[in-house]
C-alpha cells in the first residue's frame, strides 16, 4: 500500500506541475477510484493454520509452522463481502481443496469483515447451499454483530445453522475435529469443489 500511495502522490504532483492543480486533483480522484475498485474485486482472503502451542490462527503463507486440520479448511475473510468477494472466494477454495481432501468442514473466520451488501448475502447463500449439497458443513467464527444481524434478516443464519456460529476460530476447529471422529457417512467431495458449479451470473435479490 505504501508503494501505491507513493506512486499516486508522484503522478498527482507531476500532473499538477505540468497541467495545473485542477487537473492534478481530478487525476487523484480518478486513480483513487480505480484503486478502490481493483482492491474490492481482489479482497484479502487467506488460508489459516494454527500456530503450534497456541490457539491463534494465522496465514499459512506467512507462518511456515502453521498447522492445518485434515478435512477442515479455515479461511480468513477481510473487508467487504460482495459479489466480487464471494466470486474470488470460490476461486480460492478451488485452489485450497487439496490441502483438506476430503473436505468435511469449511470455517470462515469473519473477524476482518467490515461490511456486507445485498449481492454478498445472495452469493454467500448460494455458496452455502452448494456446499450443503456436497455434505460439507459451513461454519462462521468471530462474526461481528452487524454480520450476524444481516444473516438473521435474510434467514441465512438458519440455513447455515445457528449451532455453526462460534465466538472463536479455535473453538470452531475443535468442534469440527470432534464431529469428524463421530460415526457418519463418507463425504462425497472427492471431485473438484466447483466442478459442477453453475457458470451463470446471479443477481442479488
BADRENRO-633626 format. One record per residue (C-alpha): residue number from 1; residue in three letters; x, y, z. Coordinates in steps of 0.05 Angstrom, whole numbers, always signed. Example, Ala and Ser with C-alpha at 12.3 -4.5 7.8 and 13.67 -1.06 7.14 Angstrom:
<atoms>
{n:1 | res:Ala | px:+246 | py:-90 | pz:+156}
{n:2 | res:Ser | px:+273 | py:-21 | pz:+143}
</atoms>
This chain:
<atoms>
{n:1 | res:Unk | px:+0 | py:+0 | pz:+0}
{n:2 | res:Unk | px:+58 | py:+47 | pz:+15}
{n:3 | res:Unk | px:+86 | py:+39 | pz:-55}
{n:4 | res:Unk | px:+17 | py:+51 | pz:-86}
{n:5 | res:Unk | px:+7 | py:+114 | pz:-45}
{n:6 | res:Unk | px:+76 | py:+140 | pz:-63}
{n:7 | res:Unk | px:+65 | py:+127 | pz:-137}
{n:8 | res:Unk | px:-3 | py:+162 | pz:-134}
{n:9 | res:Unk | px:+28 | py:+222 | pz:-100}
{n:10 | res:Unk | px:+83 | py:+227 | pz:-153}
{n:11 | res:Unk | px:+32 | py:+222 | pz:-210}
{n:12 | res:Unk | px:-11 | py:+277 | pz:-179}
{n:13 | res:Unk | px:+50 | py:+321 | pz:-167}
{n:14 | res:Unk | px:+74 | py:+315 | pz:-239}
{n:15 | res:Unk | px:+4 | py:+326 | pz:-267}
{n:16 | res:Unk | px:-5 | py:+387 | pz:-223}
{n:17 | res:Unk | px:+61 | py:+417 | pz:-246}
{n:18 | res:Unk | px:+50 | py:+403 | pz:-319}
{n:19 | res:Unk | px:-25 | py:+411 | pz:-327}
{n:20 | res:Unk | px:-47 | py:+452 | pz:-267}
{n:21 | res:Unk | px:-74 | py:+437 | pz:-197}
{n:22 | res:Unk | px:-145 | py:+425 | pz:-221}
{n:23 | res:Unk | px:-124 | py:+370 | pz:-269}
{n:24 | res:Unk | px:-78 | py:+341 | pz:-216}
{n:25 | res:Unk | px:-135 | py:+337 | pz:-166}
{n:26 | res:Unk | px:-182 | py:+306 | pz:-217}
{n:27 | res:Unk | px:-130 | py:+253 | pz:-234}
{n:28 | res:Unk | px:-120 | py:+238 | pz:-160}
{n:29 | res:Unk | px:-195 | py:+225 | pz:-151}
{n:30 | res:Unk | px:-198 | py:+182 | pz:-214}
{n:31 | res:Unk | px:-137 | py:+140 | pz:-196}
{n:32 | res:Unk | px:-163 | py:+131 | pz:-125}
{n:33 | res:Unk | px:-229 | py:+104 | pz:-151}
{n:34 | res:Unk | px:-193 | py:+55 | pz:-197}
{n:35 | res:Unk | px:-152 | py:+30 | pz:-138}
{n:36 | res:Unk | px:-213 | py:+21 | pz:-94}
{n:37 | res:Unk | px:-250 | py:-18 | pz:-149}
{n:38 | res:Unk | px:-188 | py:-62 | pz:-160}
{n:39 | res:Unk | px:-179 | py:-77 | pz:-87}
{n:40 | res:Unk | px:-253 | py:-92 | pz:-78}
{n:41 | res:Unk | px:-250 | py:-142 | pz:-135}
{n:42 | res:Unk | px:-190 | py:-178 | pz:-104}
{n:43 | res:Unk | px:-203 | py:-179 | pz:-29}
{n:44 | res:Unk | px:-154 | py:-207 | pz:+22}
{n:45 | res:Unk | px:-175 | py:-279 | pz:+31}
{n:46 | res:Unk | px:-125 | py:-326 | pz:+64}
{n:47 | res:Unk | px:-119 | py:-398 | pz:+87}
{n:48 | res:Unk | px:-107 | py:-401 | pz:+162}
{n:49 | res:Unk | px:-70 | py:-451 | pz:+204}
{n:50 | res:Unk | px:-59 | py:-457 | pz:+279}
{n:51 | res:Unk | px:+7 | py:-433 | pz:+309}
{n:52 | res:Unk | px:+34 | py:-492 | pz:+349}
{n:53 | res:Unk | px:+26 | py:-484 | pz:+424}
{n:54 | res:Unk | px:-27 | py:-430 | pz:+417}
{n:55 | res:Unk | px:-100 | py:-422 | pz:+398}
{n:56 | res:Unk | px:-81 | py:-369 | pz:+346}
{n:57 | res:Unk | px:-96 | py:-378 | pz:+272}
{n:58 | res:Unk | px:-53 | py:-343 | pz:+220}
{n:59 | res:Unk | px:-39 | py:-340 | pz:+146}
{n:60 | res:Unk | px:-3 | py:-405 | pz:+126}
{n:61 | res:Unk | px:+37 | py:-366 | pz:+74}
{n:62 | res:Unk | px:+66 | py:-321 | pz:+127}
{n:63 | res:Unk | px:+76 | py:-373 | pz:+182}
{n:64 | res:Unk | px:+110 | py:-435 | pz:+156}
{n:65 | res:Unk | px:+97 | py:-474 | pz:+221}
{n:66 | res:Unk | px:+22 | py:-461 | pz:+219}
{n:67 | res:Unk | px:-16 | py:-526 | pz:+224}
{n:68 | res:Unk | px:-79 | py:-543 | pz:+184}
{n:69 | res:Unk | px:-131 | py:-595 | pz:+204}
{n:70 | res:Unk | px:-148 | py:-655 | pz:+159}
{n:71 | res:Unk | px:-217 | py:-648 | pz:+129}
{n:72 | res:Unk | px:-223 | py:-575 | pz:+151}
{n:73 | res:Unk | px:-208 | py:-511 | pz:+114}
{n:74 | res:Unk | px:-202 | py:-448 | pz:+157}
{n:75 | res:Unk | px:-209 | py:-386 | pz:+114}
{n:76 | res:Unk | px:-196 | py:-315 | pz:+136}
{n:77 | res:Unk | px:-243 | py:-263 | pz:+106}
{n:78 | res:Unk | px:-229 | py:-188 | pz:+106}
{n:79 | res:Unk | px:-262 | py:-125 | pz:+81}
{n:80 | res:Unk | px:-330 | py:-121 | pz:+47}
{n:81 | res:Unk | px:-368 | py:-184 | pz:+29}
{n:82 | res:Unk | px:-396 | py:-170 | pz:-40}
{n:83 | res:Unk | px:-408 | py:-205 | pz:-107}
{n:84 | res:Unk | px:-335 | py:-195 | pz:-124}
{n:85 | res:Unk | px:-311 | py:-221 | pz:-57}
{n:86 | res:Unk | px:-351 | py:-285 | pz:-59}
{n:87 | res:Unk | px:-331 | py:-298 | pz:-132}
{n:88 | res:Unk | px:-258 | py:-290 | pz:-112}
{n:89 | res:Unk | px:-271 | py:-335 | pz:-52}
{n:90 | res:Unk | px:-298 | py:-391 | pz:-96}
{n:91 | res:Unk | px:-234 | py:-390 | pz:-137}
{n:92 | res:Unk | px:-191 | py:-392 | pz:-75}
{n:93 | res:Unk | px:-229 | py:-451 | pz:-46}
{n:94 | res:Unk | px:-217 | py:-490 | pz:-110}
{n:95 | res:Unk | px:-142 | py:-477 | pz:-103}
{n:96 | res:Unk | px:-141 | py:-499 | pz:-30}
{n:97 | res:Unk | px:-185 | py:-561 | pz:-30}
{n:98 | res:Unk | px:-127 | py:-610 | pz:-39}
{n:99 | res:Unk | px:-100 | py:-589 | pz:+29}
{n:100 | res:Unk | px:-160 | py:-618 | pz:+64}
{n:101 | res:Unk | px:-188 | py:-672 | pz:+18}
{n:102 | res:Unk | px:-240 | py:-698 | pz:+31}
{n:103 | res:Unk | px:-269 | py:-633 | pz:+58}
{n:104 | res:Unk | px:-318 | py:-641 | pz:+115}
{n:105 | res:Unk | px:-320 | py:-571 | pz:+143}
{n:106 | res:Unk | px:-304 | py:-500 | pz:+119}
{n:107 | res:Unk | px:-294 | py:-449 | pz:+174}
{n:108 | res:Unk | px:-298 | py:-375 | pz:+155}
{n:109 | res:Unk | px:-261 | py:-331 | pz:+205}
{n:110 | res:Unk | px:-301 | py:-267 | pz:+195}
{n:111 | res:Unk | px:-264 | py:-224 | pz:+246}
{n:112 | res:Unk | px:-237 | py:-180 | pz:+190}
{n:113 | res:Unk | px:-303 | py:-169 | pz:+154}
{n:114 | res:Unk | px:-327 | py:-97 | pz:+160}
{n:115 | res:Unk | px:-389 | py:-97 | pz:+115}
{n:116 | res:Unk | px:-434 | py:-140 | pz:+72}
{n:117 | res:Unk | px:-480 | py:-117 | pz:+16}
{n:118 | res:Unk | px:-542 | py:-150 | pz:-15}
{n:119 | res:Unk | px:-502 | py:-182 | pz:-71}
{n:120 | res:Unk | px:-455 | py:-211 | pz:-19}
{n:121 | res:Unk | px:-512 | py:-241 | pz:+20}
{n:122 | res:Unk | px:-542 | py:-272 | pz:-42}
{n:123 | res:Unk | px:-475 | py:-301 | pz:-65}
{n:124 | res:Unk | px:-460 | py:-328 | pz:+5}
{n:125 | res:Unk | px:-528 | py:-362 | pz:+7}
{n:126 | res:Unk | px:-513 | py:-395 | pz:-60}
{n:127 | res:Unk | px:-444 | py:-416 | pz:-34}
{n:128 | res:Unk | px:-473 | py:-446 | pz:+30}
{n:129 | res:Unk | px:-527 | py:-484 | pz:-10}
{n:130 | res:Unk | px:-474 | py:-511 | pz:-56}
{n:131 | res:Unk | px:-431 | py:-539 | pz:+0}
{n:132 | res:Unk | px:-491 | py:-568 | pz:+37}
{n:133 | res:Unk | px:-507 | py:-608 | pz:-26}
{n:134 | res:Unk | px:-436 | py:-635 | pz:-21}
{n:135 | res:Unk | px:-446 | py:-654 | pz:+53}
{n:136 | res:Unk | px:-397 | py:-601 | pz:+75}
{n:137 | res:Unk | px:-412 | py:-562 | pz:+138}
{n:138 | res:Unk | px:-404 | py:-486 | pz:+133}
{n:139 | res:Unk | px:-383 | py:-452 | pz:+198}
{n:140 | res:Unk | px:-371 | py:-379 | pz:+217}
{n:141 | res:Unk | px:-327 | py:-356 | pz:+273}
{n:142 | res:Unk | px:-314 | py:-289 | pz:+305}
{n:143 | res:Unk | px:-371 | py:-256 | pz:+266}
{n:144 | res:Unk | px:-385 | py:-184 | pz:+287}
{n:145 | res:Unk | px:-455 | py:-162 | pz:+306}
{n:146 | res:Unk | px:-473 | py:-128 | pz:+241}
{n:147 | res:Unk | px:-456 | py:-191 | pz:+202}
{n:148 | res:Unk | px:-499 | py:-235 | pz:+247}
{n:149 | res:Unk | px:-556 | py:-184 | pz:+240}
{n:150 | res:Unk | px:-550 | py:-186 | pz:+164}
{n:151 | res:Unk | px:-551 | py:-262 | pz:+164}
{n:152 | res:Unk | px:-611 | py:-261 | pz:+211}
{n:153 | res:Unk | px:-652 | py:-213 | pz:+168}
{n:154 | res:Unk | px:-641 | py:-256 | pz:+106}
{n:155 | res:Unk | px:-651 | py:-322 | pz:+145}
{n:156 | res:Unk | px:-581 | py:-342 | pz:+123}
{n:157 | res:Unk | px:-562 | py:-357 | pz:+195}
{n:158 | res:Unk | px:-615 | py:-411 | pz:+198}
{n:159 | res:Unk | px:-592 | py:-441 | pz:+132}
{n:160 | res:Unk | px:-521 | py:-443 | pz:+159}
{n:161 | res:Unk | px:-547 | py:-469 | pz:+226}
{n:162 | res:Unk | px:-547 | py:-429 | pz:+290}
{n:163 | res:Unk | px:-502 | py:-482 | pz:+321}
{n:164 | res:Unk | px:-449 | py:-467 | pz:+268}
{n:165 | res:Unk | px:-431 | py:-398 | pz:+294}
{n:166 | res:Unk | px:-373 | py:-395 | pz:+344}
{n:167 | res:Unk | px:-341 | py:-339 | pz:+384}
{n:168 | res:Unk | px:-271 | py:-363 | pz:+368}
{n:169 | res:Unk | px:-238 | py:-399 | pz:+310}
{n:170 | res:Unk | px:-202 | py:-448 | pz:+355}
{n:171 | res:Unk | px:-269 | py:-469 | pz:+385}
{n:172 | res:Unk | px:-298 | py:-479 | pz:+315}
{n:173 | res:Unk | px:-239 | py:-523 | pz:+295}
{n:174 | res:Unk | px:-244 | py:-564 | pz:+358}
{n:175 | res:Unk | px:-318 | py:-576 | pz:+344}
{n:176 | res:Unk | px:-303 | py:-595 | pz:+272}
{n:177 | res:Unk | px:-249 | py:-644 | pz:+295}
{n:178 | res:Unk | px:-297 | py:-676 | pz:+345}
{n:179 | res:Unk | px:-351 | py:-682 | pz:+292}
{n:180 | res:Unk | px:-302 | py:-715 | pz:+244}
{n:181 | res:Unk | px:-290 | py:-771 | pz:+294}
{n:182 | res:Unk | px:-364 | py:-786 | pz:+303}
{n:183 | res:Unk | px:-394 | py:-843 | pz:+261}
{n:184 | res:Unk | px:-422 | py:-815 | pz:+197}
{n:185 | res:Unk | px:-429 | py:-830 | pz:+123}
{n:186 | res:Unk | px:-370 | py:-817 | pz:+79}
{n:187 | res:Unk | px:-368 | py:-747 | pz:+49}
{n:188 | res:Unk | px:-378 | py:-740 | pz:-26}
{n:189 | res:Unk | px:-330 | py:-684 | pz:-40}
{n:190 | res:Unk | px:-276 | py:-723 | pz:-77}
{n:191 | res:Unk | px:-281 | py:-683 | pz:-142}
{n:192 | res:Unk | px:-263 | py:-611 | pz:-150}
{n:193 | res:Unk | px:-304 | py:-567 | pz:-104}
{n:194 | res:Unk | px:-332 | py:-528 | pz:-163}
{n:195 | res:Unk | px:-331 | py:-579 | pz:-219}
{n:196 | res:Unk | px:-406 | py:-574 | pz:-228}
{n:197 | res:Unk | px:-416 | py:-502 | pz:-205}
{n:198 | res:Unk | px:-463 | py:-462 | pz:-247}
{n:199 | res:Unk | px:-429 | py:-413 | pz:-294}
{n:200 | res:Unk | px:-489 | py:-368 | pz:-299}
{n:201 | res:Unk | px:-486 | py:-299 | pz:-268}
{n:202 | res:Unk | px:-530 | py:-286 | pz:-208}
{n:203 | res:Unk | px:-565 | py:-222 | pz:-190}
{n:204 | res:Unk | px:-576 | py:-200 | pz:-118}
{n:205 | res:Unk | px:-647 | py:-202 | pz:-91}
</atoms>
